[in-house]
Amino acid sequence: MFKNSSELNKRRENANLEFIKEHSKGMSEEQIKKFFLTVQEERILYKYYESKLFKFCQNFQPPMPKNVIGCSVQYFKRFYLNNSVMDYHPKDIIVTCVYLASKVEEFNVSMSQFVANVKGDREKATEIILNHEHLLMKQLNFDLTIYNPHRAVEGFLIDIKTRYIELSEPERLRPAIEEFLDKVQLTDACFLYSPSQIALAAISWGAIKFKESTDGYLSDIICEAHPDKLGYLREAIKTMFVMIKNEALHVIDPVRSSLEKKLEKCRNQENNPSSSAYKRKLEELDEDDDTEPVKKYSKLLELVEEKILQSDTVPQLGGFAMEIG
């Protein structure tokens, strides 16, 4: 986790500056300002594609489990914490994140089921995913296990039913809890707070909707042995409430369309699947690497296995492809 939002913003700023530094040789300051995206402009595009990823997952048939959606969103967030949208277009990373998350979280759908949700060129989507999956895993440091707050919510609700009878009928809070968890995914909360803290905030949010309070549960049960932690926990919950309210104020910027055009001009063409530079790059890689595809994939799985063995999760290895229109 990170200490504060400033650390997150600094990483995003560094990703933007590093890309510009690498691709602006021979350009004047004025040319650089006009040609490349600013950090703020990148953020506008990022938020748009993040919401697009979320909607795709929500509309998926058969219904996609919450843990798969959460995993997909977090992969996407983590990738763009250290990479510029000018280097890797979000539409390519979206499909790869959902593909990888579905395998890791064992969301078993057949190829035909999965591509039934796809818009656009399905063959191209397959190519994009296969060519980006290793990149994504590498950028995630092969740390693919995501701990989402849904499991923690279940534990706290059981605890409330048995030890905090002051909160009547906690099951009625579920719709509001799910509403909170959906909304908080689109904020930076996962970088700043633990799944259990997010779960407590979700339950508190639900209680408030019914004019109830979890304050006694926090002070008398959760922080009973560590009363000095109560102040921090309360502040964390308040901060998450504010983050959600601020996210609700966010609208898709009307300048996004012009930013998309700007991105098409300044993006790294070597990472653009539709460009000749990208195709040449793949051809060069094929010429330089005589390793059989099966051997390369086996090596990839070995690297992932090293991380997986550290947890109790064993991912499925089946695959599928998609594209978002």
ABEGO torsion letter per residue (X at the ends): XBABAAAAAAAAAAAAAAAAAAAABGBBAAAAAAABBBAAAAAAAAAAAAAAAAAAAAABOBBBBAAAAAAAAAAAAAAAAABBAAABBAAAAAAAAAAAAAAAAGBBBBAAAAAAABBEBAAAAAAAAAAAAAAAAAAAGGBABBBBAAAAAAAAAAAAAAABAABBGAAAAAAAAAAAAAAAAABAAAAABBAAAAAAAAAAAAAAAAGBBAAAAAAAAAAAABAAAAAAAAAAAAAAAAAAAAAAABBBBAAAAAAAAAAAAABBAAABAABAAAAAAAAAAAAABABBAAAAAAAAAAAAAAAAAABABBBBABBBBBBBX
